[in-house]
Amino acid sequence: MKRLTRSRGVAMVMALALLGIVAVVLGAVAVRTNLEMQRTFSTADDAQATQLLVAGAQAARAQSASGQRVDGAIATPLGEVKLTWASAGAGKCTIDARLPHLARSIDVDVVAAP
């Protein structure tokens, strides 16, 4: 009878240790999943901002080619792109891309297509 009691005690300690290990692993998996989800959303936002900057660069190039350089915002389905020309003679333009929760800006030298 004494041996049976000792076996139950060892089994209980092993079960509690295993339960603790499982809890730590589940916590680590939850943290890793959350980090990957945030990285995925961040990558999607960066891709949209890059698309807006490319659209702004194309608009700046078209304005430069037509000779009608106009400062102002261009509305797109993804967000807003704002062009700001440095001066009338120079081909320098600042492009601001704005999403509801992200803003990026670049300075470009615009050269018209031949």
N, CA, C and O atoms as a DFTB+ gen file, in Angstrom:
456 C
 N C O
     1  1       0.809      -1.188       0.000
     2  2       0.000       0.000       0.000
     3  2       0.855       1.255       0.000
     4  3       0.499       2.249      -0.633
     5  1       1.975       1.219       0.702
     6  2       2.850       2.374       0.771
     7  2       3.436       2.704      -0.605
     8  3       3.577       3.880      -0.939
     9  1       3.772       1.717      -1.389
    10  2       4.349       1.928      -2.710
    11  2       3.342       2.624      -3.639
    12  3       3.735       3.468      -4.444
    13  1       2.100       2.294      -3.542
    14  2       1.057       2.898      -4.363
    15  2       0.933       4.401      -4.058
    16  3       0.709       5.188      -4.977
    17  1       1.068       4.805      -2.824
    18  2       0.989       6.206      -2.439
    19  2       2.164       6.989      -3.016
    20  3       1.988       8.106      -3.503
    21  1       3.363       6.405      -2.962
    22  2       4.533       7.083      -3.510
    23  2       4.374       7.256      -5.032
    24  3       4.744       8.300      -5.568
    25  1       3.840       6.270      -5.719
    26  2       3.641       6.355      -7.165
    27  2       2.667       7.473      -7.519
    28  3       2.845       8.182      -8.510
    29  1       1.640       7.616      -6.696
    30  2       0.672       8.683      -6.952
    31  2       1.328      10.052      -6.775
    32  3       1.052      10.975      -7.541
    33  1       2.174      10.183      -5.793
    34  2       2.857      11.454      -5.556
    35  2       3.792      11.808      -6.699
    36  3       3.823      12.958      -7.137
    37  1       4.556      10.837      -7.190
    38  2       5.466      11.070      -8.315
    39  2       4.669      11.411      -9.562
    40  3       5.050      12.301     -10.322
    41  1       3.566      10.709      -9.774
    42  2       2.727      10.972     -10.945
    43  2       2.136      12.386     -10.869
    44  3       2.035      13.077     -11.883
    45  1       1.753      12.805      -9.679
    46  2       1.185      14.139      -9.510
    47  2       2.234      15.224      -9.812
    48  3       1.937      16.203     -10.498
    49  1       3.446      15.046      -9.303
    50  2       4.516      16.013      -9.560
    51  2       4.830      16.062     -11.047
    52  3       4.995      17.149     -11.600
    53  1       4.916      14.924     -11.701
    54  2       5.199      14.901     -13.149
    55  2       4.064      15.546     -13.943
    56  3       4.316      16.245     -14.925
    57  1       2.824      15.318     -13.529
    58  2       1.685      15.923     -14.225
    59  2       1.713      17.441     -14.082
    60  3       1.450      18.156     -15.049
    61  1       2.029      17.944     -12.885
    62  2       2.110      19.388     -12.692
    63  2       3.265      20.005     -13.479
    64  3       3.123      21.090     -14.042
    65  1       4.414      19.312     -13.521
    66  2       5.550      19.802     -14.306
    67  2       5.190      19.846     -15.786
    68  3       5.506      20.820     -16.470
    69  1       4.539      18.813     -16.281
    70  2       4.132      18.777     -17.687
    71  2       3.115      19.875     -17.987
    72  3       3.162      20.496     -19.049
    73  1       2.212      20.106     -17.068
    74  2       1.226      21.175     -17.241
    75  2       1.915      22.539     -17.310
    76  3       1.524      23.387     -18.113
    77  1       2.920      22.755     -16.490
    78  2       3.682      24.007     -16.534
    79  2       4.409      24.186     -17.851
    80  3       4.420      25.283     -18.411
    81  1       5.015      23.123     -18.353
    82  2       5.727      23.192     -19.637
    83  2       4.756      23.528     -20.759
    84  3       5.056      24.351     -21.624
    85  1       3.599      22.892     -20.742
    86  2       2.588      23.150     -21.777
    87  2       2.126      24.612     -21.710
    88  3       1.948      25.251     -22.747
    89  1       1.932      25.137     -20.507
    90  2       1.499      26.531     -20.355
    91  2       2.551      27.488     -20.912
    92  3       2.201      28.461     -21.581
    93  1       3.830      27.230     -20.648
    94  2       4.892      28.094     -21.167
    95  2       4.942      28.036     -22.690
    96  3       5.099      29.065     -23.347
    97  1       4.811      26.839     -23.252
    98  2       4.842      26.694     -24.717
    99  2       3.653      27.409     -25.354
   100  3       3.814      28.078     -26.375
   101  1       2.468      27.279     -24.772
   102  2       1.297      27.968     -25.320
   103  2       1.468      29.493     -25.250
   104  3       1.077      30.208     -26.173
   105  1       2.039      29.972     -24.178
   106  2       2.303      31.411     -24.073
   107  2       3.284      31.887     -25.134
   108  3       3.089      32.943     -25.736
   109  1       4.336      31.111     -25.365
   110  2       5.325      31.467     -26.383
   111  2       4.707      31.459     -27.777
   112  3       5.002      32.333     -28.592
   113  1       3.860      30.485     -28.051
   114  2       3.195      30.416     -29.361
   115  2       2.267      31.624     -29.544
   116  3       2.198      32.190     -30.635
   117  1       1.561      32.015     -28.490
   118  2       0.661      33.168     -28.583
   119  2       1.441      34.457     -28.846
   120  3       1.019      35.278     -29.661
   121  1       2.558      34.639     -28.172
   122  2       3.379      35.838     -28.377
   123  2       3.927      35.859     -29.803
   124  3       3.894      36.897     -30.464
   125  1       4.425      34.733     -30.273
   126  2       4.990      34.654     -31.630
   127  2       3.912      34.930     -32.685
   128  3       4.173      35.617     -33.673
   129  1       2.718      34.401     -32.478
   130  2       1.620      34.635     -33.418
   131  2       1.251      36.114     -33.460
   132  3       1.001      36.662     -34.533
   133  1       1.216      36.755     -32.306
   134  2       0.906      38.180     -32.248
   135  2       1.969      38.996     -32.982
   136  3       1.630      39.912     -33.731
   137  1       3.241      38.678     -32.780
   138  2       4.314      39.404     -33.469
   139  2       4.233      39.227     -34.983
   140  3       4.434      40.187     -35.727
   141  1       3.945      38.031     -35.440
   142  2       3.818      37.780     -36.882
   143  2       2.623      38.527     -37.467
   144  3       2.692      39.025     -38.591
   145  1       1.541      38.608     -36.720
   146  2       0.362      39.336     -37.194
   147  2       0.675      40.825     -37.327
   148  3       0.292      41.452     -38.315
   149  1       1.363      41.388     -36.348
   150  2       1.747      42.796     -36.429
   151  2       2.694      43.043     -37.595
   152  3       2.570      44.057     -38.283
   153  1       3.634      42.139     -37.829
   154  2       4.568      42.292     -38.941
   155  2       3.838      42.229     -40.275
   156  3       4.161      42.977     -41.197
   157  1       2.864      41.347     -40.379
   158  2       2.087      41.225     -41.619
   159  2       1.312      42.510     -41.899
   160  3       1.308      42.994     -43.031
   161  1       0.653      43.068     -40.878
   162  2      -0.085      44.315     -41.071
   163  2       0.857      45.457     -41.419
   164  3       0.526      46.295     -42.257
   165  1       2.014      45.504     -40.795
   166  2       2.995      46.550     -41.081
   167  2       3.485      46.452     -42.523
   168  3       3.647      47.470     -43.196
   169  1       3.720      45.236     -42.994
   170  2       4.173      45.034     -44.371
   171  2       3.107      45.495     -45.359
   172  3       3.434      46.106     -46.376
   173  1       1.860      45.216     -45.079
   174  2       0.771      45.645     -45.964
   175  2       0.682      47.171     -46.001
   176  3       0.483      47.752     -47.068
   177  1       0.825      47.821     -44.850
   178  2       0.796      49.287     -44.811
   179  2       1.970      49.887     -45.582
   180  3       1.798      50.860     -46.316
   181  1       3.147      49.317     -45.419
   182  2       4.318      49.805     -46.152
   183  2       4.130      49.636     -47.656
   184  3       4.531      50.503     -48.432
   185  1       3.529      48.540     -48.066
   186  2       3.288      48.314     -49.494
   187  2       2.314      49.350     -50.050
   188  3       2.513      49.855     -51.154
   189  1       1.264      49.671     -49.295
   190  2       0.318      50.680     -49.755
   191  2       0.974      52.055     -49.836
   192  3       0.742      52.800     -50.789
   193  1       1.788      52.392     -48.843
   194  2       2.473      53.684     -48.863
   195  2       3.440      53.754     -50.043
   196  3       3.561      54.800     -50.680
   197  1       4.117      52.669     -50.337
   198  2       5.021      52.629     -51.490
   199  2       4.246      52.806     -52.788
   200  3       4.705      53.508     -53.689
   201  1       3.074      52.177     -52.898
   202  2       2.245      52.347     -54.089
   203  2       1.817      53.800     -54.254
   204  3       1.790      54.323     -55.368
   205  1       1.484      54.449     -53.145
   206  2       1.109      55.859     -53.221
   207  2       2.285      56.724     -53.657
   208  3       2.111      57.655     -54.443
   209  1       3.473      56.428     -53.159
   210  2       4.652      57.194     -53.567
   211  2       4.950      56.992     -55.046
   212  3       5.342      57.936     -55.732
   213  1       4.771      55.781     -55.542
   214  2       4.979      55.520     -56.976
   215  2       3.938      56.278     -57.800
   216  3       4.265      56.857     -58.835
   217  1       2.677      56.275     -57.339
   218  2       1.634      57.031     -58.052
   219  2       1.954      58.519     -58.056
   220  3       1.739      59.202     -59.058
   221  1       2.465      59.019     -56.944
   222  2       2.861      60.431     -56.885
   223  2       4.018      60.736     -57.806
   224  3       4.041      61.791     -58.440
   225  1       4.986      59.829     -57.895
   226  2       6.116      60.037     -58.804
   227  2       5.646      60.046     -60.256
   228  3       6.136      60.837     -61.062
   229  1       4.709      59.180     -60.587
   230  2       4.170      59.178     -61.958
   231  2       3.405      60.464     -62.243
   232  3       3.512      61.020     -63.336
   233  1       2.642      60.937     -61.275
   234  2       1.911      62.191     -61.462
   235  2       2.885      63.363     -61.606
   236  3       2.671      64.251     -62.432
   237  1       3.937      63.366     -60.815
   238  2       4.943      64.436     -60.918
   239  2       5.625      64.404     -62.279
   240  3       5.879      65.451     -62.876
   241  1       5.916      63.221     -62.761
   242  2       6.548      63.093     -64.080
   243  2       5.608      63.586     -65.177
   244  3       6.038      64.261     -66.113
   245  1       4.323      63.247     -65.058
   246  2       3.348      63.702     -66.060
   247  2       3.199      65.228     -66.014
   248  3       3.101      65.876     -67.056
   249  1       3.182      65.794     -64.814
   250  2       3.093      67.249     -64.695
   251  2       4.340      67.915     -65.270
   252  3       4.247      68.947     -65.934
   253  1       5.493      67.331     -65.017
   254  2       6.733      67.910     -65.532
   255  2       6.764      67.855     -67.051
   256  3       7.214      68.798     -67.702
   257  1       6.286      66.754     -67.616
   258  2       6.288      66.606     -69.077
   259  2       5.323      67.591     -69.725
   260  3       5.597      68.106     -70.809
   261  1       4.194      67.857     -69.066
   262  2       3.209      68.775     -69.643
   263  2       3.548      70.233     -69.356
   264  3       2.967      71.136     -69.957
   265  1       4.479      70.465     -68.448
   266  2       4.856      71.830     -68.108
   267  2       3.916      72.495     -67.122
   268  3       4.060      73.684     -66.838
   269  1       2.963      71.757     -66.600
   270  2       1.996      72.304     -65.648
   271  2       2.267      71.710     -64.262
   272  3       1.625      70.748     -63.842
   273  1       3.210      72.296     -63.585
   274  2       3.551      71.821     -62.244
   275  2       2.642      72.511     -61.235
   276  3       2.690      73.730     -61.067
   277  1       1.826      71.724     -60.575
   278  2       0.842      72.261     -59.641
   279  2       1.037      71.594     -58.276
   280  3       1.026      70.369     -58.152
   281  1       1.215      72.437     -57.260
   282  2       1.259      71.902     -55.898
   283  2      -0.150      71.515     -55.490
   284  3      -1.112      72.214     -55.807
   285  1      -0.268      70.405     -54.789
   286  2      -1.589      70.037     -54.296
   287  2      -1.730      68.554     -54.085
   288  3      -0.822      67.769     -54.357
   289  1      -2.903      68.193     -53.588
   290  2      -3.194      66.804     -53.250
   291  2      -3.884      66.098     -54.411
   292  3      -4.656      66.687     -55.167
   293  1      -3.574      64.828     -54.517
   294  2      -4.209      63.970     -55.515
   295  2      -4.889      62.852     -54.729
   296  3      -4.229      62.117     -53.995
   297  1      -6.203      62.723     -54.881
   298  2      -6.948      61.689     -54.174
   299  2      -6.857      60.375     -54.943
   300  3      -7.037      60.347     -56.161
   301  1      -6.585      59.311     -54.242
   302  2      -6.549      57.972     -54.827
   303  2      -7.426      57.064     -53.971
   304  3      -7.762      57.429     -52.845
   305  1      -7.803      55.898     -54.475
   306  2      -8.598      54.978     -53.644
   307  2      -7.860      54.527     -52.383
   308  3      -8.496      54.216     -51.376
   309  1      -6.534      54.489     -52.425
   310  2      -5.754      54.030     -51.272
   311  2      -5.532      55.109     -50.224
   312  3      -5.453      54.810     -49.033
   313  1      -5.432      56.346     -50.654
   314  2      -5.120      57.433     -49.737
   315  2      -4.868      58.705     -50.504
   316  3      -5.325      58.859     -51.637
   317  1      -4.148      59.609     -49.895
   318  2      -3.888      60.918     -50.506
   319  2      -2.402      61.081     -50.787
   320  3      -1.555      60.725     -49.968
   321  1      -2.097      61.634     -51.979
   322  2      -0.724      61.950     -52.359
   323  2      -0.643      63.453     -52.566
   324  3      -1.463      64.033     -53.277
   325  1       0.342      64.079     -51.947
   326  2       0.500      65.532     -52.079
   327  2       1.830      65.818     -52.759
   328  3       2.875      65.319     -52.341
   329  1       1.778      66.632     -53.818
   330  2       2.979      67.049     -54.538
   331  2       3.324      68.479     -54.142
   332  3       2.449      69.345     -54.115
   333  1       4.581      68.728     -53.838
   334  2       5.060      70.073     -53.527
   335  2       6.321      70.305     -54.352
   336  3       7.347      69.668     -54.114
   337  1       6.247      71.214     -55.319
   338  2       7.385      71.511     -56.184
   339  2       8.304      72.515     -55.497
   340  3       7.832      73.445     -54.843
   341  1       9.624      72.327     -55.645
   342  2      10.614      73.197     -54.997
   343  2      10.574      74.597     -55.587
   344  3      10.485      75.573     -54.842
   345  1      10.637      74.715     -56.899
   346  2      10.577      76.006     -57.576
   347  2      10.121      75.774     -59.004
   348  3      10.043      74.634     -59.462
   349  1       9.821      76.851     -59.702
   350  2       9.264      76.722     -61.049
   351  2      10.254      76.115     -62.042
   352  3       9.854      75.342     -62.911
   353  1      11.534      76.452     -61.927
   354  2      12.496      75.984     -62.915
   355  2      13.114      74.632     -62.595
   356  3      13.532      73.915     -63.504
   357  1      13.176      74.276     -61.328
   358  2      13.847      73.039     -60.931
   359  2      12.895      71.859     -61.052
   360  3      11.674      72.011     -61.007
   361  1      13.477      70.695     -61.204
   362  2      12.672      69.478     -61.291
   363  2      12.608      68.735     -59.974
   364  3      12.493      67.509     -59.959
   365  1      12.680      69.453     -58.876
   366  2      12.646      68.815     -57.560
   367  2      11.236      68.891     -56.987
   368  3      10.582      69.934     -57.005
   369  1      10.794      67.740     -56.478
   370  2       9.431      67.646     -55.963
   371  2       9.441      66.794     -54.695
   372  3      10.144      65.787     -54.613
   373  1       8.656      67.212     -53.720
   374  2       8.449      66.406     -52.514
   375  2       7.100      65.719     -52.645
   376  3       6.084      66.359     -52.915
   377  1       7.106      64.413     -52.452
   378  2       5.879      63.625     -52.552
   379  2       5.540      63.110     -51.163
   380  3       6.341      62.407     -50.546
   381  1       4.355      63.457     -50.667
   382  2       3.867      62.996     -49.363
   383  2       2.728      62.008     -49.597
   384  3       1.748      62.328     -50.270
   385  1       2.862      60.814     -49.039
   386  2       1.809      59.802     -49.124
   387  2       1.176      59.672     -47.749
   388  3       1.870      59.474     -46.751
   389  1      -0.142      59.785     -47.705
   390  2      -0.843      59.706     -46.415
   391  2      -1.918      58.627     -46.465
   392  3      -2.813      58.637     -47.310
   393  1      -1.793      57.708     -45.533
   394  2      -2.836      56.727     -45.275
   395  2      -3.496      57.136     -43.959
   396  3      -2.978      58.010     -43.265
   397  1      -4.618      56.530     -43.604
   398  2      -5.264      56.930     -42.349
   399  2      -4.354      56.800     -41.119
   400  3      -4.526      57.553     -40.161
   401  1      -3.409      55.884     -41.118
   402  2      -2.582      55.651     -39.941
   403  2      -1.086      55.637     -40.255
   404  3      -0.294      55.179     -39.432
   405  1      -0.688      56.127     -41.420
   406  2       0.719      56.091     -41.804
   407  2       1.000      57.232     -42.770
   408  3       0.167      57.551     -43.618
   409  1       2.160      57.842     -42.646
   410  2       2.567      58.911     -43.564
   411  2       4.026      58.693     -43.944
   412  3       4.867      58.412     -43.090
   413  1       4.314      58.828     -45.239
   414  2       5.685      58.722     -45.728
   415  2       5.924      59.829     -46.734
   416  3       4.992      60.311     -47.377
   417  1       7.175      60.228     -46.866
   418  2       7.518      61.333     -47.758
   419  2       8.856      61.046     -48.419
   420  3       9.756      60.470     -47.809
   421  1       8.973      61.464     -49.696
   422  2      10.254      61.365     -50.395
   423  2      10.477      62.644     -51.191
   424  3       9.527      63.330     -51.568
   425  1      11.739      62.950     -51.440
   426  2      12.120      64.043     -52.329
   427  2      12.677      63.416     -53.588
   428  3      13.516      62.518     -53.520
   429  1      12.213      63.887     -54.749
   430  2      12.642      63.303     -56.015
   431  2      13.086      64.405     -56.988
   432  3      12.629      65.546     -56.913
   433  1      13.972      64.036     -57.882
   434  2      14.325      64.871     -59.035
   435  2      13.540      64.316     -60.213
   436  3      13.740      63.172     -60.621
   437  1      12.654      65.126     -60.751
   438  2      11.773      64.656     -61.820
   439  2      12.408      64.974     -63.163
   440  3      12.783      66.112     -63.448
   441  1      12.514      63.934     -63.976
   442  2      13.018      64.079     -65.337
   443  2      11.928      63.592     -66.268
   444  3      11.445      62.469     -66.127
   445  1      11.536      64.424     -67.216
   446  2      10.477      64.053     -68.143
   447  2      10.962      62.946     -69.070
   448  3      12.139      62.889     -69.426
   449  1      10.046      62.073     -69.452
   450  2      10.372      60.979     -70.370
   451  2      10.679      61.558     -71.744
   452  3      10.061      62.539     -72.158
   453  1      11.636      60.952     -72.457
   454  2      11.964      61.473     -73.789
   455  2      10.843      61.243     -74.777
   456  3      10.961      61.622     -75.943
